[in-house]
Amino acid sequence: MPSRWNENRLTAKLGIDYPVIQGPLGGLSSQRLTAAVSNFGGLGSFGAHGLAPEAIKDVIGEIRSLTSKPFAMNLWVSMEDEGARTSDENAFNRSLAPLTTHLAALGAPRPTFKPYLSARFEDQARVLLDAKVPVFSFIFGIPPREVLEECRAKHIVTIGTATTPEEGAALQEAGVDAIVASGFEAGGHRGSFLRAAGDSLMGTLSLVPQVADVVNVPVIAAGGIADVRGVVAALALGAEAVQMGTVFLACEESGASVLHRQALRGKKAGHTALTKGFTGRLARGIHNRLLEELNQEGTAILPYPLQRRLVRNLSIAAEAAGRSDLLPLWAGQSANLSTCTDALAFLTSLVEEVSEIAGPIIRWSATRREKQNS
């Protein structure tokens, strides 16, 4: 039985000092933040799903130049939604309509329709496998069996993401090393893959113990965890680590824009909502003008990733104009609990506070887990 809160199966397998994982943050990742968390003794992550294989290779090289510690690279198994390849110019124009007034007001050019060129998960995964990254994490599904087998052969730790207990069981059956149980409080995309995202909205408090009860591999709690209270609660629920995204997104080291970081630290960050309007897939962000308009009934939304590429045209112009009300501002429901500006300072304080109170809870949770698995 572990004698310290930070010593368990997962920290041993990952080779890290503290069971704190930085959420991959999608297109707002940065090599600097990934390395900072890993250098501290947690697990830094980089969301690479939007990058071409050659760019992913460069990112891995840069992270390795900044840290010798373990880090994770994150991909999306499902790269596109049904209809993405057949979506035509008429659909493009219907979805563009709600954005045209804003684009014109910002002096941005009207985007034109271009046929969709698909990307392949397998091509991205090949880079991770060839580079023998320490940890390969993923959402929106389960990689092909041969990919997971190659990971095992190369001693690459695999971490899948579940939004329901059924998804957790499916991931364990596939042979992953650990499972992120991601509650609907989390910012960004819902990584559901067995049912529609809207039918898979379980809160972290309910999801984590249910996943922990149906799997034998370590569970990582995610969604709404922003301070010592969330960490201790997650560990008491049966998780062996936490994954925190929004709190790191607000740090200076993240890839978020100045406007985004300011919004995360503002009073309005406490009002978040789910939307498909930003990318075509259900995701959580700060409630602002753009989110409200795209959530209006009857608004035409393109399949992922076409909607994401369309909205990107407005995002570039809005950011240049300082208009955070027209930006996708990804955030979880606990954004207002976060005061992080420096990753190292935040992690130092977090570990000190957890260390003061977590011991008895961890020993109780570990004992319960041993009894359940015996």
MARTIDREN-26080 format. One record per residue (C-alpha): residue number from 1; x, y, z. Coordinates in nm, 2 decimals, m for minus. Layout:
- NUM  X  Y  Z
...
end
This chain:
- 1  0.00  0.00  0.00
- 2  0.14  0.35  m0.09
- 3  0.27  0.54  0.21
- 4  0.25  0.88  0.03
- 5  m0.04  1.04  m0.16
- 6  0.18  1.08  m0.47
- 7  0.30  0.72  m0.49
- 8  0.07  0.47  m0.68
- 9  0.05  0.24  m0.98
- 10  0.02  0.52  m1.23
- 11  0.30  0.74  m1.10
- 12  0.53  0.43  m1.11
- 13  0.42  0.34  m1.46
- 14  0.46  0.69  m1.59
- 15  0.78  0.76  m1.41
- 16  0.65  1.08  m1.26
- 17  0.67  1.23  m0.91
- 18  0.31  1.36  m0.87
- 19  m0.02  1.23  m1.01
- 20  m0.10  1.56  m1.18
- 21  m0.15  1.56  m1.56
- 22  m0.18  1.87  m1.77
- 23  m0.47  1.84  m2.01
- 24  m0.35  1.84  m2.37
- 25  m0.54  2.16  m2.46
- 26  m0.59  2.09  m2.83
- 27  m0.47  2.37  m3.05
- 28  m0.38  2.58  m2.74
- 29  m0.09  2.36  m2.64
- 30  0.26  2.48  m2.61
- 31  0.59  2.30  m2.59
- 32  0.69  2.54  m2.31
- 33  0.40  2.44  m2.09
- 34  0.43  2.07  m2.16
- 35  0.80  2.08  m2.05
- 36  0.73  2.30  m1.75
- 37  0.48  2.05  m1.60
- 38  0.70  1.75  m1.68
- 39  1.01  1.92  m1.53
- 40  0.82  1.98  m1.21
- 41  0.74  1.61  m1.18
- 42  0.39  1.59  m1.33
- 43  0.30  1.48  m1.68
- 44  0.29  1.76  m1.94
- 45  0.08  1.69  m2.25
- 46  0.06  1.83  m2.60
- 47  m0.25  1.82  m2.81
- 48  m0.13  1.74  m3.17
- 49  m0.45  1.64  m3.34
- 50  m0.46  1.95  m3.56
- 51  m0.10  1.91  m3.68
- 52  0.04  1.75  m3.99
- 53  0.27  1.45  m3.92
- 54  0.59  1.65  m4.00
- 55  0.48  1.93  m3.76
- 56  0.42  1.67  m3.49
- 57  0.77  1.54  m3.54
- 58  0.91  1.89  m3.49
- 59  0.70  1.94  m3.17
- 60  0.83  1.62  m3.02
- 61  1.18  1.72  m3.09
- 62  1.13  2.06  m2.93
- 63  0.97  1.92  m2.62
- 64  1.26  1.68  m2.58
- 65  1.50  1.97  m2.60
- 66  1.32  2.13  m2.31
- 67  1.28  1.83  m2.08
- 68  1.42  1.48  m2.02
- 69  1.12  1.38  m1.82
- 70  0.81  1.18  m1.95
- 71  0.55  1.37  m2.15
- 72  0.24  1.28  m2.34
- 73  0.13  1.34  m2.70
- 74  m0.24  1.35  m2.75
- 75  m0.44  1.26  m3.07
- 76  m0.80  1.23  m3.17
- 77  m0.88  0.88  m3.30
- 78  m1.19  1.01  m3.49
- 79  m1.07  1.29  m3.72
- 80  m1.39  1.38  m3.89
- 81  m1.77  1.36  m3.86
- 82  m2.01  1.19  m4.10
- 83  m2.08  1.42  m4.40
- 84  m1.75  1.60  m4.39
- 85  m1.63  1.46  m4.72
- 86  m1.96  1.52  m4.90
- 87  m2.04  1.86  m4.76
- 88  m2.08  2.11  m5.05
- 89  m2.06  2.48  m5.12
- 90  m2.43  2.54  m5.04
- 91  m2.38  2.39  m4.69
- 92  m2.07  2.61  m4.65
- 93  m2.26  2.93  m4.74
- 94  m2.55  2.84  m4.50
- 95  m2.30  2.80  m4.21
- 96  m2.11  3.11  m4.31
- 97  m2.42  3.33  m4.30
- 98  m2.42  3.39  m3.92
- 99  m2.05  3.50  m3.94
- 100  m2.07  3.74  m4.24
- 101  m2.18  4.05  m4.05
- 102  m1.89  4.01  m3.80
- 103  m1.64  3.94  m4.07
- 104  m1.74  4.25  m4.26
- 105  m1.74  4.47  m3.94
- 106  m1.38  4.35  m3.87
- 107  m1.27  4.41  m4.22
- 108  m1.19  4.05  m4.28
- 109  m1.22  3.89  m4.62
- 110  m1.52  3.66  m4.69
- 111  m1.39  3.30  m4.69
- 112  m1.45  3.08  m4.99
- 113  m1.55  2.72  m5.02
- 114  m1.27  2.47  m5.06
- 115  m1.32  2.09  m5.09
- 116  m1.23  1.90  m4.78
- 117  m0.89  1.73  m4.76
- 118  m0.90  1.46  m4.49
- 119  m0.62  1.39  m4.25
- 120  m0.55  1.04  m4.12
- 121  m0.51  0.94  m3.75
- 122  m0.28  0.65  m3.86
- 123  m0.04  0.89  m4.02
- 124  m0.02  1.11  m3.71
- 125  0.01  0.80  m3.48
- 126  0.30  0.67  m3.69
- 127  0.51  0.97  m3.60
- 128  0.45  0.91  m3.22
- 129  0.53  0.54  m3.26
- 130  0.85  0.60  m3.46
- 131  0.96  0.87  m3.21
- 132  0.88  0.63  m2.92
- 133  0.71  0.91  m2.72
- 134  0.69  0.82  m2.35
- 135  0.31  0.85  m2.33
- 136  0.04  0.84  m2.61
- 137  m0.30  0.97  m2.50
- 138  m0.61  0.99  m2.71
- 139  m0.98  1.08  m2.72
- 140  m1.27  1.02  m2.95
- 141  m1.23  0.64  m2.97
- 142  m0.99  0.35  m2.95
- 143  m0.69  0.32  m3.18
- 144  m0.66  0.01  m3.41
- 145  m0.53  m0.30  m3.23
- 146  m0.20  m0.29  m3.42
- 147  m0.13  0.06  m3.30
- 148  m0.19  m0.04  m2.94
- 149  0.02  m0.35  m2.98
- 150  0.31  m0.15  m3.12
- 151  0.28  0.08  m2.82
- 152  0.32  m0.21  m2.59
- 153  0.61  m0.35  m2.78
- 154  0.79  m0.01  m2.76
- 155  0.69  0.05  m2.40
- 156  0.48  0.35  m2.48
- 157  0.22  0.41  m2.21
- 158  m0.13  0.45  m2.35
- 159  m0.40  0.66  m2.19
- 160  m0.76  0.66  m2.33
- 161  m1.04  0.89  m2.25
- 162  m1.39  0.78  m2.13
- 163  m1.70  0.99  m2.08
- 164  m1.91  0.70  m1.96
- 165  m1.85  0.38  m1.77
- 166  m1.92  0.18  m2.08
- 167  m1.64  0.36  m2.26
- 168  m1.41  0.29  m1.97
- 169  m1.48  m0.08  m2.00
- 170  m1.42  m0.07  m2.37
- 171  m1.09  0.10  m2.33
- 172  m0.98  m0.16  m2.07
- 173  m1.08  m0.44  m2.30
- 174  m0.86  m0.29  m2.57
- 175  m0.56  m0.30  m2.33
- 176  m0.49  0.06  m2.25
- 177  m0.26  0.13  m1.95
- 178  m0.48  0.40  m1.79
- 179  m0.81  0.58  m1.84
- 180  m0.91  0.94  m1.81
- 181  m1.27  0.97  m1.68
- 182  m1.37  1.30  m1.82
- 183  m1.68  1.46  m1.67
- 184  m1.90  1.71  m1.85
- 185  m1.76  2.00  m1.64
- 186  m1.44  1.98  m1.85
- 187  m1.36  2.26  m2.10
- 188  m1.32  2.19  m2.46
- 189  m1.45  1.89  m2.65
- 190  m1.65  1.59  m2.52
- 191  m1.45  1.29  m2.63
- 192  m1.74  1.05  m2.64
- 193  m1.73  0.76  m2.88
- 194  m1.99  0.49  m2.80
- 195  m2.29  0.72  m2.79
- 196  m2.35  1.08  m2.90
- 197  m2.18  1.34  m2.69
- 198  m2.52  1.48  m2.59
- 199  m2.62  1.14  m2.45
- 200  m2.29  1.10  m2.26
- 201  m2.30  1.39  m2.02
- 202  m2.19  1.25  m1.69
- 203  m2.05  1.47  m1.41
- 204  m1.71  1.40  m1.27
- 205  m1.84  1.32  m0.92
- 206  m2.06  1.04  m1.07
- 207  m1.84  0.92  m1.35
- 208  m1.50  0.87  m1.17
- 209  m1.62  0.61  m0.91
- 210  m1.83  0.42  m1.17
- 211  m1.53  0.39  m1.40
- 212  m1.31  0.30  m1.12
- 213  m1.55  0.02  m1.02
- 214  m1.56  m0.14  m1.37
- 215  m1.19  m0.13  m1.46
- 216  m0.87  m0.25  m1.30
- 217  m0.63  m0.01  m1.46
- 218  m0.56  0.33  m1.31
- 219  m0.82  0.60  m1.35
- 220  m0.74  0.97  m1.40
- 221  m1.01  1.21  m1.30
- 222  m1.08  1.51  m1.53
- 223  m1.34  1.78  m1.55
- 224  m1.39  2.08  m1.31
- 225  m1.07  2.01  m1.11
- 226  m0.89  2.34  m1.04
- 227  m0.76  2.34  m0.69
- 228  m0.66  2.12  m0.39
- 229  m1.02  2.05  m0.31
- 230  m1.08  1.89  m0.65
- 231  m0.76  1.69  m0.63
- 232  m0.84  1.54  m0.29
- 233  m1.20  1.47  m0.39
- 234  m1.09  1.29  m0.71
- 235  m0.85  1.08  m0.51
- 236  m1.12  0.99  m0.26
- 237  m1.35  0.89  m0.55
- 238  m1.10  0.62  m0.66
- 239  m0.88  0.81  m0.91
- 240  m0.51  0.77  m0.90
- 241  m0.44  1.10  m1.07
- 242  m0.61  1.41  m1.19
- 243  m0.60  1.58  m1.53
- 244  m0.63  1.96  m1.52
- 245  m0.68  2.16  m1.84
- 246  m0.84  2.50  m1.78
- 247  m0.62  2.59  m1.49
- 248  m0.31  2.55  m1.71
- 249  m0.47  2.72  m2.00
- 250  m0.47  3.04  m1.80
- 251  m0.10  3.02  m1.73
- 252  0.14  3.24  m1.92
- 253  0.32  2.93  m2.06
- 254  0.01  2.81  m2.24
- 255  m0.06  2.86  m2.61
- 256  m0.38  3.06  m2.54
- 257  m0.40  3.41  m2.66
- 258  m0.37  3.71  m2.42
- 259  m0.74  3.77  m2.48
- 260  m0.83  3.41  m2.39
- 261  m0.61  3.42  m2.07
- 262  m0.77  3.75  m1.97
- 263  m1.12  3.60  m2.02
- 264  m1.03  3.30  m1.80
- 265  m0.93  3.53  m1.52
- 266  m1.24  3.75  m1.56
- 267  m1.57  3.73  m1.37
- 268  m1.76  3.60  m1.68
- 269  m1.55  3.28  m1.69
- 270  m1.79  3.13  m1.45
- 271  m2.06  3.12  m1.71
- 272  m1.99  2.84  m1.95
- 273  m2.20  2.65  m2.20
- 274  m2.18  2.36  m2.44
- 275  m2.19  2.43  m2.81
- 276  m2.13  2.26  m3.15
- 277  m2.10  2.60  m3.31
- 278  m1.73  2.65  m3.27
- 279  m1.61  2.33  m3.44
- 280  m1.90  2.10  m3.52
- 281  m1.85  1.88  m3.21
- 282  m1.99  1.94  m2.87
- 283  m1.75  2.14  m2.65
- 284  m1.76  2.37  m2.35
- 285  m1.65  2.74  m2.36
- 286  m1.72  3.07  m2.19
- 287  m2.06  3.20  m2.28
- 288  m2.01  3.50  m2.50
- 289  m2.18  3.66  m2.80
- 290  m2.04  3.42  m3.05
- 291  m2.14  3.11  m2.86
- 292  m2.49  3.25  m2.80
- 293  m2.54  3.33  m3.17
- 294  m2.42  2.99  m3.29
- 295  m2.64  2.81  m3.04
- 296  m2.95  2.98  m3.17
- 297  m3.21  2.74  m3.30
- 298  m3.19  2.68  m3.67
- 299  m2.83  2.78  m3.71
- 300  m2.66  2.57  m3.97
- 301  m2.35  2.39  m3.84
- 302  m2.10  2.21  m4.06
- 303  m1.96  1.86  m3.96
- 304  m1.63  1.86  m3.78
- 305  m1.37  1.97  m3.88
- 306  m1.53  2.19  m4.14
- 307  m1.71  2.42  m3.89
- 308  m1.38  2.46  m3.70
- 309  m1.20  2.57  m4.01
- 310  m1.49  2.81  m4.10
- 311  m1.50  2.97  m3.75
- 312  m1.12  3.00  m3.76
- 313  m1.16  3.28  m4.02
- 314  m1.35  3.49  m3.77
- 315  m1.12  3.40  m3.48
- 316  m0.81  3.54  m3.65
- 317  m0.98  3.87  m3.73
- 318  m1.15  3.89  m3.38
- 319  m0.82  3.83  m3.20
- 320  m0.65  4.10  m3.41
- 321  m0.92  4.34  m3.32
- 322  m0.92  4.26  m2.95
- 323  m1.28  4.12  m2.97
- 324  m1.30  3.84  m2.71
- 325  m1.68  3.83  m2.75
- 326  m1.63  3.68  m3.10
- 327  m1.37  3.42  m3.00
- 328  m1.41  3.05  m2.90
- 329  m1.30  3.08  m2.54
- 330  m1.26  2.72  m2.42
- 331  m1.30  2.68  m2.05
- 332  m1.43  2.43  m1.79
- 333  m1.69  2.50  m1.53
- 334  m1.43  2.57  m1.26
- 335  m1.25  2.84  m1.45
- 336  m1.34  3.09  m1.17
- 337  m1.15  2.88  m0.92
- 338  m0.82  2.92  m1.10
- 339  m0.58  3.20  m1.04
- 340  m0.29  3.04  m1.21
- 341  m0.05  3.27  m1.40
- 342  0.26  3.06  m1.36
- 343  0.26  2.69  m1.39
- 344  0.55  2.62  m1.15
- 345  0.41  2.84  m0.88
- 346  0.07  2.68  m0.92
- 347  0.20  2.32  m0.90
- 348  0.43  2.40  m0.61
- 349  0.14  2.54  m0.41
- 350  m0.10  2.26  m0.51
- 351  0.14  1.98  m0.41
- 352  0.21  2.14  m0.07
- 353  m0.16  2.18  0.00
- 354  m0.25  1.83  m0.11
- 355  0.04  1.68  0.09
- 356  m0.10  1.83  0.41
- 357  m0.44  1.67  0.39
- 358  m0.44  1.38  0.15
- 359  m0.26  1.10  0.33
- 360  m0.56  0.94  0.52
- 361  m0.78  0.97  0.22
- 362  m0.53  0.80  m0.01
- 363  m0.47  0.51  0.23
- 364  m0.85  0.46  0.26
- 365  m0.90  0.47  m0.12
- 366  m0.61  0.23  m0.18
- 367  m0.74  m0.02  0.08
- 368  m1.09  m0.01  m0.08
- 369  m0.94  m0.07  m0.43
- 370  m0.73  m0.36  m0.30
- 371  m1.04  m0.52  m0.15
- 372  m1.24  m0.47  m0.47
- 373  m0.97  m0.63  m0.68
- 374  m0.90  m0.92  m0.45
end
